[in-house]
Amino acid sequence: MILGLDVLDTSSTHKDKALFTPGPLNTSGPTKRAMLRDLGSRDDEFIRIVKDVRSRLVGLGDGHEEYTSIIMQGSGTFGVEAVLTSVIPQDGKLLILINGAYGERMLKIVNIHRIPTVVLRTPEDTVPDAEALRETLQSDPAITHVAVVHCETTTGIINPIEEYGKIVREFKRVYFVDAMSSFGAYPIDLNACNIDYLISSSNKCIEGVPGFSFILAKIETLKKTEGYARTLSLDLYSQWKGLEGDGQFRFTPPIHAILAFRQALLELEKEGGVTARGGRYKRNYEITLSAMEAMGFKPYLSSDYRGYIITSFYYPAHPIFDFRRFYELLSEKGFLIYPGKLSHADCFRIGHVGRLHSADVKGLMSAIAVVLKKMKIKLTE
Ligand SMILES: *Cc1c(COP(=O)(O)O)cnc(C)c1O
């Protein structure tokens, strides 16, 4: 017996908690098992897998030959930082449309790198106004790049990226979309939206494990950015050149996360692609919403802004409601929900994404009813 290695249990006999969060999410058994390998980063097999993953990713974005995909080590934020610091020239200027925490995070990134930036800030319960975008571009010709979040995971609001993209195209500016929490579950036509850079990550709607972000980039725009990078490790252009050249990463790749991701991509195709996956998430959302409303909870966003990725609910207006306790009692029952992230309202969030089906959602809804009873909270008459 070697050093007690036999105690390593990879068969997972216990059931993990159901994650009603925006990611990392529950993944399938085959996706987890795809990681039980040792592959060298310069191995031909691995290089072929990376190539396959990259071409499948481009296929998901309805982008065809005009786009390429670049895998970047690190979580989603590393991908956002890679784009923001790699493609804006020294004399460039960025406009960020902000209506939540992830838009604010982009601003933090560019401030650290001292990239000249203006923002158009909108309250978290409304989408940025397209006319205000047009006026800002008209009045400030120095703006070269525009950035926005598609699904602001802060609230679950869906921003109209196609409408903004048409305006950005009119002014011939470069357009970034953080589609981290929506890509793979909302169809995104890269051409119709005029997207130059779309950013997402391995552990959201594709249902892989954490480990990397990926960027879908319009080749024509990306080609012009050689030498723009302000960091070494997040240099998007060099990363792309490496992957296009000998197919290798410049630095240690997240091999296991990529193996899992390829399996997750195959499962996405088997499920019926982006539309079918979006359909499953939408059903999860609808079951959640109707059961929560029946129990007396109120969603934060008005219905025209709500998406099917994640929903924010107000804390119930009940004197003894304690979110911490609510959360812990649900966790004991095997369900993890998500705290809120709003600046001005007390909310919690329930995600609809990941390897969760109607039965899991109904399980959470029954658990919430039981927990409210246990907390002696009655919200409806
Ligand atoms: C998850 C997410 C990110 C990235 O978060 P990481 O924790 O760095 O993976 C960025 N933007 C949005 C909209 C997200 O939902």
The ligand as a Tripos MOL2 file, in Angstrom:
@<TRIPOS>MOLECULE
LIG
   15    15     1     0     0
SMALL
NO_CHARGES

@<TRIPOS>ATOM
      1 C1        -19.2490   35.3620  -12.8350 C.3       1 LIG1
      2 C2        -19.1300   36.6610  -13.5220 C.ar      1 LIG1
      3 C3        -17.8730   37.2660  -13.7660 C.ar      1 LIG1
      4 C4        -16.5600   36.6640  -13.3560 C.3       1 LIG1
      5 O1        -16.4590   36.2590  -12.0780 O.3       1 LIG1
      6 P1        -15.2630   35.3010  -11.6110 P.3       1 LIG1
      7 O2        -15.5610   35.1060  -10.1660 O.co2     1 LIG1
      8 O3        -13.9930   36.0140  -11.8410 O.co2     1 LIG1
      9 O4        -15.3440   34.0440  -12.4180 O.co2     1 LIG1
     10 C5        -17.8510   38.4410  -14.5030 C.ar      1 LIG1
     11 N1        -18.9660   39.0120  -14.9570 N.ar      1 LIG1
     12 C6        -20.1880   38.4740  -14.7390 C.ar      1 LIG1
     13 C7        -21.3930   39.1520  -15.3030 C.3       1 LIG1
     14 C8        -20.3110   37.2880  -14.0110 C.ar      1 LIG1
     15 O5        -21.5250   36.7510  -13.8020 O.3       1 LIG1
@<TRIPOS>BOND
     1     1     2 1
     2     2     3 ar
     3     2    14 ar
     4     3     4 1
     5     3    10 ar
     6     4     5 1
     7     5     6 1
     8     6     7 2
     9     6     8 1
    10     6     9 1
    11    10    11 ar
    12    11    12 ar
    13    12    13 1
    14    12    14 ar
    15    14    15 1
@<TRIPOS>SUBSTRUCTURE
     1 LIG1         1 GROUP 0 **** ****
